[in-house]
Amino acid sequence: MAEILKFIYVLIIFLFLFLVRTGVGEEFECFIDDDCPPKWNEFYVSKCIGHKCDWVWKWA
């Protein structure tokens, strides 16, 4: 029983660290497209939509 609780505790800690590291919920405020971070993918570009940076398909 104690081993199961330890496993669950460790799992929760690793999930929390993963969510913090990946920046879940992280949004960039912007006024123009140049305020957004640079593109990291060849198929998407970062656009300023409603003062928030959003990924948009490049050929849309």
C-alpha positions as protocol buffer text, in pm:
chain_id: "A"
residue {
  index: 1
  type: MET
  ca { x: 0 y: 0 z: 0 }
}
residue {
  index: 2
  type: ALA
  ca { x: 280 y: 241 z: 87 }
}
residue {
  index: 3
  type: GLU
  ca { x: 453 y: 169 z: -243 }
}
residue {
  index: 4
  type: ILE
  ca { x: 139 y: 259 z: -436 }
}
residue {
  index: 5
  type: LEU
  ca { x: 107 y: 589 z: -250 }
}
residue {
  index: 6
  type: LYS
  ca { x: 474 y: 666 z: -315 }
}
residue {
  index: 7
  type: PHE
  ca { x: 426 y: 591 z: -684 }
}
residue {
  index: 8
  type: ILE
  ca { x: 124 y: 822 z: -705 }
}
residue {
  index: 9
  type: TYR
  ca { x: 311 y: 1096 z: -517 }
}
residue {
  index: 10
  type: VAL
  ca { x: 611 y: 1074 z: -751 }
}
residue {
  index: 11
  type: LEU
  ca { x: 382 y: 1068 z: -1055 }
}
residue {
  index: 12
  type: ILE
  ca { x: 207 y: 1387 z: -941 }
}
residue {
  index: 13
  type: ILE
  ca { x: 541 y: 1562 z: -885 }
}
residue {
  index: 14
  type: PHE
  ca { x: 672 y: 1466 z: -1232 }
}
residue {
  index: 15
  type: LEU
  ca { x: 349 y: 1574 z: -1400 }
}
residue {
  index: 16
  type: PHE
  ca { x: 361 y: 1909 z: -1220 }
}
residue {
  index: 17
  type: LEU
  ca { x: 723 y: 1964 z: -1324 }
}
residue {
  index: 18
  type: PHE
  ca { x: 642 y: 1872 z: -1683 }
}
residue {
  index: 19
  type: LEU
  ca { x: 351 y: 2119 z: -1696 }
}
residue {
  index: 20
  type: VAL
  ca { x: 561 y: 2396 z: -1545 }
}
residue {
  index: 21
  type: ARG
  ca { x: 849 y: 2327 z: -1784 }
}
residue {
  index: 22
  type: THR
  ca { x: 633 y: 2325 z: -2097 }
}
residue {
  index: 23
  type: GLY
  ca { x: 468 y: 2653 z: -2003 }
}
residue {
  index: 24
  type: VAL
  ca { x: 109 y: 2534 z: -2021 }
}
residue {
  index: 25
  type: GLY
  ca { x: -118 y: 2833 z: -2043 }
}
residue {
  index: 26
  type: GLU
  ca { x: 165 y: 3063 z: -2142 }
}
residue {
  index: 27
  type: GLU
  ca { x: 37 y: 3338 z: -2370 }
}
residue {
  index: 28
  type: PHE
  ca { x: 222 y: 3632 z: -2517 }
}
residue {
  index: 29
  type: GLU
  ca { x: 57 y: 3970 z: -2542 }
}
residue {
  index: 30
  type: CYS
  ca { x: 113 y: 4154 z: -2868 }
}
residue {
  index: 31
  type: PHE
  ca { x: 6 y: 4450 z: -3076 }
}
residue {
  index: 32
  type: ILE
  ca { x: 162 y: 4351 z: -3410 }
}
residue {
  index: 33
  type: ASP
  ca { x: 284 y: 4020 z: -3555 }
}
residue {
  index: 34
  type: ASP
  ca { x: 647 y: 4113 z: -3484 }
}
residue {
  index: 35
  type: ASP
  ca { x: 577 y: 4111 z: -3108 }
}
residue {
  index: 36
  type: CYS
  ca { x: 517 y: 3735 z: -3122 }
}
residue {
  index: 37
  type: PRO
  ca { x: 801 y: 3485 z: -3075 }
}
residue {
  index: 38
  type: PRO
  ca { x: 969 y: 3359 z: -3393 }
}
residue {
  index: 39
  type: LYS
  ca { x: 832 y: 3057 z: -3575 }
}
residue {
  index: 40
  type: TRP
  ca { x: 956 y: 2715 z: -3469 }
}
residue {
  index: 41
  type: ASN
  ca { x: 774 y: 2514 z: -3731 }
}
residue {
  index: 42
  type: GLU
  ca { x: 790 y: 2536 z: -4108 }
}
residue {
  index: 43
  type: PHE
  ca { x: 412 y: 2484 z: -4142 }
}
residue {
  index: 44
  type: TYR
  ca { x: 292 y: 2745 z: -3890 }
}
residue {
  index: 45
  type: VAL
  ca { x: 356 y: 3114 z: -3829 }
}
residue {
  index: 46
  type: SER
  ca { x: 292 y: 3319 z: -3520 }
}
residue {
  index: 47
  type: LYS
  ca { x: 27 y: 3589 z: -3567 }
}
residue {
  index: 48
  type: CYS
  ca { x: -115 y: 3853 z: -3334 }
}
residue {
  index: 49
  type: ILE
  ca { x: -489 y: 3783 z: -3305 }
}
residue {
  index: 50
  type: GLY
  ca { x: -688 y: 3973 z: -3043 }
}
residue {
  index: 51
  type: HIS
  ca { x: -369 y: 4092 z: -2867 }
}
residue {
  index: 52
  type: LYS
  ca { x: -259 y: 3729 z: -2813 }
}
residue {
  index: 53
  type: CYS
  ca { x: -1 y: 3539 z: -3014 }
}
residue {
  index: 54
  type: ASP
  ca { x: -151 y: 3242 z: -3194 }
}
residue {
  index: 55
  type: TRP
  ca { x: -13 y: 2978 z: -3431 }
}
residue {
  index: 56
  type: VAL
  ca { x: -172 y: 2992 z: -3775 }
}
residue {
  index: 57
  type: TRP
  ca { x: -121 y: 2752 z: -4064 }
}
residue {
  index: 58
  type: LYS
  ca { x: 125 y: 2912 z: -4304 }
}
residue {
  index: 59
  type: TRP
  ca { x: -75 y: 2855 z: -4622 }
}
residue {
  index: 60
  type: ALA
  ca { x: -417 y: 2957 z: -4493 }
}
